[in-house]
Amino acid sequence: LGRCAGTLMQAANSQYGLFAKEVEPGVYAMVGAAAVLAGVCRVTISLVAIMLELTGGMTYILPFMLAVLVAKMVGDRIN
């Protein structure tokens, strides 16, 4: 689902120019994967650290943190 959302955002950005930078669909896929893992396993800080190491930069730490925290809160609320 993350990759599909990233592809849609990339198409919208190329057509309408929504963002200043180019959209990378792979980042959406990684954020979605982190959110699913956080919702299932309920790990937060360690998962963000692992995803940070996978990407190799601090650029994507905020989307990872937000997605992981929201997924954990939703998982805790449902459980």
C-alpha positions in Angstrom: 0.0 0.0 0.0 2.9 2.4 0.8 4.4 1.9 -2.7 1.0 2.5 -4.3 0.5 5.7 -2.3 4.0 6.8 -3.2 3.3 6.2 -6.9 0.1 8.2 -6.7 1.9 11.1 -5.0 4.7 11.0 -7.6 2.1 11.2 -10.4 0.3 14.0 -8.6 3.5 15.9 -8.0 4.7 15.6 -11.6 1.3 16.8 -12.9 0.4 19.5 -10.4 3.8 20.4 -8.8 2.6 19.9 -5.2 6.1 19.5 -3.6 9.4 21.3 -4.2 11.4 18.0 -4.2 10.9 14.9 -6.3 8.7 12.2 -4.6 10.4 8.8 -4.1 7.8 6.0 -3.9 10.2 3.7 -2.1 10.2 6.0 0.9 6.4 5.6 1.2 6.8 1.8 1.0 9.4 1.8 3.8 7.2 4.1 6.0 4.2 1.8 5.4 6.2 -1.3 6.2 7.4 0.3 9.5 3.9 1.3 10.4 2.6 -2.3 9.8 5.4 -3.8 11.8 4.8 -1.3 14.6 1.1 -2.0 14.7 1.7 -5.8 14.9 4.7 -6.0 17.2 4.2 -2.8 19.2 7.9 -1.8 19.1 8.6 1.9 18.6 12.1 3.3 19.3 14.0 0.2 18.2 12.0 0.0 15.0 12.7 3.7 14.2 16.4 3.1 14.9 16.4 0.0 12.6 14.6 1.9 9.7 17.0 4.9 10.3 20.0 2.5 9.8 18.4 1.0 6.7 17.9 4.4 5.0 21.3 5.7 6.1 20.2 9.3 6.9 18.3 11.5 9.2 16.1 12.8 6.4 13.2 10.4 6.9 13.2 10.1 10.7 10.1 12.2 11.2 7.9 10.2 8.8 9.1 7.0 10.4 8.5 8.3 13.9 5.0 9.6 13.1 3.9 6.5 11.3 5.2 4.2 14.0 3.6 6.1 16.8 0.3 6.4 15.1 0.3 2.7 14.2 1.2 1.7 17.8 -1.6 3.9 19.3 -4.1 2.4 16.9 -2.9 -1.1 17.6 -3.1 -0.5 21.4 -6.6 1.0 21.0 -7.9 -1.9 19.0 -6.3 -4.5 21.3 
